Amino acid sequence: MTDVYAVYLGLLDMKIRLGPCSLGQSCIPVLLEQTYNHHLIVVGLGVIGVKTAATGKTLGRRCNAEGELILYEWSDNTGPNQPSKDAFPSRIQMKNFTEVTEFIFLGFSSFGKHQITLFVVFLTIYIFTLAGNIIIVTLTYNDHHLHTPMYFFLSMLASSETVYTLVIVPQMLSNLIFHNQPISLAGCATQMFFFVTLATNNCFLLTAMGYDRYVAICEPLRYTVIMSKGMCVKLVCGSFSTGLVMAVLHVTAMFNLSFCGTVVDHFFCDIYPVMKLSCDDTTINEIINYGVSSFVILVPVGLIFISYVLIISSIFKIASADGQKKAFATCASHLTVVLVHYGCASIAYLKPKSENSVEKDLLLSVTYTIITPLLNLVIYSLRNKEVKDALHRALGRITS
């Protein structure tokens, strides 16, 4: 138990005791001495909210380790022997206030000694993903057999995911070995900016790839005309521009907030974990986040769904079974990646706030930041005959 002498306002002097509180958990406040009926919020060893027994309500916030800020609000139901709120200064006196200038990631600290194992596993996956994406980009650039719209989009997706993982994974690996490494507010904002930009870019690149498959199967005679170099470049630029707009919107809204806590209950600066550290009302930020997430996930999913409805109807019109099988094969890789990518994203960002769980959020984040990029690589390379043939030709030129 910790005695906290935290509140002083005019004639009001209170003693508050916080119940046992561990990092990231809720604190239960116990009012030991009370002078007036009030609504009190204390941000210090724990971020807590209290209403006295007269109202019968207790408001809980997340527990912090640092950053002491005292906020004070009066209730309207003052008793007959209690002075009104007008009798006291309107300005709040703060003690031991520390402006938050950096964050610390809690990450996988609950795994204890198993963090070394996680480091080895994640590092191995990251090396394979990075090497594989570089190989795909190199093959697409050097092998003229892969100079098609589909592989142009694939190389753009591989490039985007290379930077996407570079933004998140090295920091995470570092924190698994060297604990409690801080990241500045500017660093956190930069990481969030690139994360949102590239994640959104990936979503719309997959939509462009779905459109490419639709044109290839439903409009084969006009394919080269519709999917010209100019159209491909426009689709890629549109995807990236959409990502930039979403990132500017998110980061601007997020880092205009005031922060009380310093410990991010995550392994990178994701939106909700950082938002939880704010002292301010985050309703607007939550609306922005849900609106952006809905747009970035539901719009591409809707467009891809329409594309595949048209694709499937066209495939069933093909007379030969071999033709149908070949048409399905050209879509299988893309469809598999879409299901994995949007499945994880939907669960992570469209679920109700009441269902948030630190453990589940960590698992989902590992899936879409580490596992999904590797799966995309495996699906588009090991299961793709043209990529394997291009790799054999490249190896043949090197060894000859």
C-alpha positions in Angstrom: 0.0 0.0 0.0 1.2 3.5 -0.8 0.1 6.7 0.9 -0.2 9.5 -1.7 -0.5 13.1 -0.4 -1.5 14.4 -3.8 -4.3 16.9 -3.6 -4.2 20.5 -2.4 -6.7 23.1 -3.4 -7.4 26.2 -1.2 -8.5 24.9 2.3 -8.9 21.4 1.0 -6.2 18.9 2.1 -6.8 15.2 1.6 -5.0 11.9 2.1 -5.6 9.2 -0.4 -4.4 5.6 -0.2 -4.1 3.5 -3.4 -4.7 -0.2 -3.1 -2.1 -2.6 -4.5 -1.5 -1.5 -8.1 0.8 -3.1 -10.7 1.7 -1.5 -14.0 -1.1 -1.6 -16.5 -3.7 -2.6 -14.0 -6.5 -0.7 -12.3 -5.9 1.0 -8.9 -8.6 0.9 -6.2 -8.5 4.2 -4.3 -9.6 4.4 -0.7 -10.4 7.8 0.7 -9.0 8.0 4.3 -9.8 11.6 5.0 -12.5 13.6 3.3 -13.5 17.2 3.8 -15.9 18.0 1.1 -18.2 16.1 -1.3 -16.4 16.2 -4.6 -15.5 14.4 -7.8 -11.7 13.8 -7.7 -9.3 12.7 -10.4 -5.7 12.0 -9.5 -3.0 11.2 -12.0 0.1 10.0 -10.2 1.3 6.6 -9.2 -2.1 5.5 -10.6 -4.4 7.1 -13.0 -7.6 6.9 -11.0 -11.0 8.5 -10.8 -13.1 8.6 -7.6 -16.5 9.7 -6.7 -17.4 9.7 -3.0 -19.8 7.3 -1.3 -22.5 9.9 -1.7 -22.7 9.2 -5.4 -21.9 5.6 -5.2 -19.7 5.7 -8.3 -16.1 4.8 -8.9 -14.3 5.6 -12.2 -11.2 3.5 -13.0 -8.4 4.4 -15.4 -5.2 2.6 -16.3 -2.3 2.6 -13.8 0.9 4.5 -14.7 4.3 4.5 -13.2 5.2 8.1 -13.8 3.8 11.6 -14.6 2.0 13.2 -11.7 -0.8 15.5 -12.6 -3.7 16.6 -10.4 -7.0 17.5 -11.9 -10.0 18.6 -9.9 -13.7 18.9 -10.6 -16.5 19.8 -8.2 -19.9 18.1 -8.2 -23.0 20.1 -8.2 -24.5 18.5 -5.0 -22.7 20.4 -2.2 -24.0 19.7 1.3 -25.5 22.4 3.6 -22.3 22.7 5.6 -20.0 22.6 2.7 -18.8 25.7 0.8 -19.6 26.0 -2.8 -17.1 25.5 -5.5 -17.0 29.3 -6.1 -15.3 29.7 -2.7 -12.2 28.2 -4.1 -9.7 29.2 -6.8 -10.6 28.1 -10.3 -7.0 27.3 -11.2 -5.7 23.9 -10.1 -2.4 23.7 -8.1 -0.2 21.0 -9.4 2.5 19.2 -7.5 5.3 17.1 -9.0 4.0 17.5 -12.5 6.3 16.0 -15.1 5.7 16.7 -18.8 5.8 13.4 -20.7 8.5 13.6 -23.3 9.1 9.8 -24.0 7.4 6.5 -23.8 8.6 3.0 -22.7 7.2 -0.2 -24.2 5.9 -2.8 -21.9 5.9 -5.3 -24.8 6.5 -8.9 -23.9 7.8 -8.2 -20.4 5.2 -10.6 -18.9 6.9 -13.5 -20.7 10.0 -13.2 -18.5 12.8 -15.4 -19.4 10.9 -16.6 -22.5 11.7 -13.3 -24.2 15.0 -14.6 -25.4 13.1 -17.4 -27.2 10.7 -14.9 -28.7 13.7 -12.8 -29.8 15.2 -15.8 -31.7 11.9 -16.8 -33.3 11.0 -13.2 -34.3 14.5 -12.5 -35.6 14.5 -15.6 -37.8 11.1 -14.7 -39.2 12.2 -11.2 -39.8 15.4 -12.2 -41.7 13.4 -14.6 -43.9 10.8 -12.0 -44.6 13.3 -9.2 -45.4 15.4 -11.5 -47.6 12.4 -12.9 -49.4 10.9 -9.4 -50.2 14.3 -8.2 -51.5 14.5 -11.3 -53.7 11.0 -10.7 -55.1 11.7 -7.0 -55.9 15.0 -7.9 -57.5 13.5 -10.7 -59.6 10.6 -8.5 -60.8 13.0 -5.8 -61.8 15.5 -8.0 -63.6 13.4 -10.8 -65.2 11.4 -9.6 -68.2 9.0 -12.5 -67.8 7.8 -10.8 -64.7 7.2 -7.4 -66.3 3.5 -7.7 -66.0 1.0 -5.6 -63.9 0.4 -8.4 -61.4 4.1 -8.7 -60.6 4.5 -4.9 -60.6 1.9 -4.7 -57.8 3.6 -7.7 -56.1 6.9 -5.9 -56.1 5.3 -2.7 -54.7 3.6 -4.8 -52.0 6.9 -6.4 -51.1 8.7 -3.0 -51.0 5.9 -1.6 -48.8 6.1 -4.6 -46.4 9.9 -4.3 -46.2 9.6 -0.7 -44.9 6.6 -1.6 -42.8 8.5 -4.3 -40.9 11.6 -2.1 -40.7 9.5 0.5 -38.8 8.3 -1.9 -36.1 10.4 -5.1 -35.8 13.9 -3.8 -35.0 12.5 -1.7 -32.1 10.6 -4.7 -30.9 13.7 -7.0 -31.1 15.8 -4.4 -29.2 13.2 -4.2 -26.4 13.2 -8.0 -26.0 16.9 -7.8 -25.2 17.4 -4.4 -23.7 14.4 -3.7 -21.6 12.8 -0.3 -20.9 14.4 1.5 -23.8 12.6 4.8 -24.2 11.2 6.3 -27.4 10.7 10.0 -27.7 7.3 11.5 -28.5 8.7 12.5 -32.0 10.0 9.0 -32.5 6.6 7.5 -31.5 4.8 9.9 -33.8 7.1 9.0 -36.7 6.6 5.2 -36.1 2.9 5.6 -36.0 2.9 7.8 -39.1 4.8 5.1 -41.2 2.8 2.3 -39.6 -0.6 3.8 -40.6 0.7 5.0 -44.1 2.1 1.6 -45.0 -0.7 -0.5 -43.5 -3.2 1.5 -45.5 -1.1 1.3 -48.6 -0.9 -2.5 -48.3 -4.7 -2.6 -48.0 -5.3 -0.6 -51.2 -2.5 -2.4 -53.1 -4.3 -5.7 -52.4 -7.4 -4.0 -53.9 -5.5 -3.0 -57.0 -4.3 -6.6 -57.3 -7.9 -7.8 -57.1 -8.8 -5.3 -59.9 -5.9 -6.6 -62.0 -7.3 -10.2 -61.6 -10.8 -9.1 -62.5 -9.6 -7.4 -65.8 -7.3 -10.4 -66.6 -10.2 -12.9 -66.4 -13.3 -10.8 -67.2 -11.8 -8.6 -69.9 -8.9 -10.6 -71.3 -8.9 -9.0 -74.8 -8.7 -5.5 -73.3 -6.2 -6.4 -70.5 -3.1 -4.7 -72.0 -5.1 -1.6 -72.8 -6.8 -1.2 -69.4 -3.8 -2.3 -67.3 -1.4 0.0 -69.0 1.8 1.3 -67.2 0.0 4.6 -66.6 -2.9 2.9 -64.9 -0.7 0.7 -62.7 1.3 3.8 -61.6 -1.9 5.7 -60.8 -3.3 2.8 -58.7 0.0 2.6 -56.7 0.2 6.3 -56.2 -3.5 6.4 -55.2 -2.8 3.7 -52.6 0.2 5.5 -51.1 -1.6 8.9 -51.1 -4.6 7.4 -49.3 -2.1 6.0 -46.7 -0.5 9.4 -46.3 -3.8 11.2 -45.7 -4.9 8.6 -43.1 -1.6 8.9 -41.3 -1.6 12.7 -41.2 -5.2 12.6 -39.8 -4.3 10.0 -37.1 -1.0 11.4 -36.0 -2.2 15.0 -35.9 -5.2 14.1 -33.8 -3.2 11.8 -31.5 -0.2 14.1 -30.7 -2.4 17.1 -30.0 -3.5 15.2 -26.8 -1.8 15.6 -23.4 -0.2 12.5 -22.0 -0.1 11.5 -18.4 1.3 8.0 -18.7 4.7 6.9 -20.1 4.3 3.1 -20.3 2.8 1.8 -23.6 1.2 -1.6 -23.0 2.4 -2.8 -26.4 5.5 -3.4 -28.5 5.2 -0.4 -30.8 3.2 2.9 -31.0 -0.1 1.5 -32.1 -3.1 3.8 -31.9 -5.2 2.4 -29.0 -2.3 1.7 -26.6 -0.9 5.3 -27.0 -4.4 6.8 -26.8 -4.9 5.1 -23.4 -2.1 7.2 -21.9 -3.8 10.5 -22.6 -5.3 12.7 -19.8 -7.7 14.3 -22.2 -11.1 13.2 -23.5 -10.3 10.8 -26.4 -13.8 10.5 -27.8 -12.9 12.4 -31.0 -9.8 10.3 -31.5 -11.8 7.1 -31.0 -14.3 8.3 -33.6 -11.5 9.2 -36.0 -9.8 5.8 -35.4 -13.0 3.8 -36.0 -13.9 5.9 -39.1 -10.5 5.5 -40.6 -10.3 1.8 -39.8 -13.8 1.2 -41.3 -12.8 3.0 -44.5 -9.4 1.4 -44.9 -10.8 -2.1 -44.2 -14.4 -2.2 -45.5 -14.0 -0.2 -48.7 -11.2 -2.5 -50.1 -13.0 -5.6 -48.9 -16.2 -4.4 -50.6 -14.3 -3.7 -53.9 -12.4 -7.1 -53.7 -15.7 -8.9 -53.0 -17.4 -7.3 -56.0 -14.3 -8.2 -58.2 -14.5 -11.9 -57.1 -18.2 -12.2 -57.6 -17.6 -11.0 -61.2 -14.5 -13.3 -61.6 -16.3 -16.4 -60.3 -19.3 -15.8 -62.6 -16.9 -15.4 -65.6 -15.0 -18.6 -64.6 -18.2 -20.7 -64.6 -18.8 -19.5 -68.2 -15.6 -21.2 -69.3 -16.4 -24.4 -71.1 -13.3 -26.5 -70.3 -12.5 -27.8 -66.8 -8.8 -27.1 -67.4 -9.6 -23.5 -68.2 -11.6 -23.1 -65.1 -8.8 -24.6 -63.0 -6.2 -22.3 -64.5 -8.4 -19.3 -63.9 -8.9 -20.2 -60.3 -5.2 -20.9 -59.8 -4.4 -17.3 -60.9 -6.6 -15.9 -58.1 -5.8 -18.4 -55.3 -2.7 -16.7 -54.0 -4.3 -13.3 -53.9 -7.5 -14.5 -52.3 -5.5 -16.4 -49.6 -3.5 -13.2 -48.7 -6.7 -11.1 -48.7 -8.4 -13.4 -46.2 -5.5 -13.5 -43.8 -4.7 -9.8 -44.1 -8.2 -8.4 -43.7 -9.2 -11.1 -41.2 -6.6 -9.9 -38.8 -7.1 -6.2 -39.4 -10.9 -6.5 -38.9 -10.5 -8.3 -35.6 -7.8 -5.9 -34.4 -9.5 -2.5 -35.4 -13.2 -3.1 -35.8 -14.0 -5.1 -32.6 -15.9 -3.3 -29.8 -13.8 -1.4 -27.3 -15.3 -3.5 -24.5 -13.6 -6.6 -26.0 -10.1 -5.1 -25.8 -7.6 -7.4 -24.1 -3.8 -6.8 -23.8 -3.0 -10.4 -24.5 -5.3 -10.7 -27.5 -4.1 -7.4 -28.9 -0.5 -8.5 -28.6 -1.2 -11.8 -30.4 -3.1 -10.0 -33.2 -0.4 -7.4 -33.5 2.3 -10.1 -33.8 0.2 -11.8 -36.5 -0.3 -8.7 -38.8 3.2 -7.2 -38.2 5.4 -10.3 -38.3 3.5 -13.4 -39.4 1.3 -12.0 -42.2 4.3 -10.5 -44.2 6.0 -13.9 -44.1 2.8 -15.7 -45.2 2.4 -13.2 -48.1 5.9 -14.0 -49.2 5.4 -17.8 -48.9 2.1 -17.7 -50.8 3.3 -15.5 -53.6 6.7 -17.2 -54.1 6.7 -20.9 -53.0 3.3 -21.4 -54.5 3.9 -19.4 -57.6 5.4 -21.2 -60.6 6.4 -18.0 -62.5 8.4 -16.7 -59.5 10.1 -20.0 -58.9 11.0 -20.2 -62.6 12.4 -16.7 -62.5 14.4 -17.6 -59.4 15.9 -20.7 -61.1 16.8 -18.6 -64.1 18.6 -16.1 -61.9 20.4 -18.8 -60.0 21.4 -20.3 -63.3 22.9 -17.1 -64.5 24.8 -16.7 -61.3 26.3 -20.2 -61.3 27.1 -20.3 -65.0 
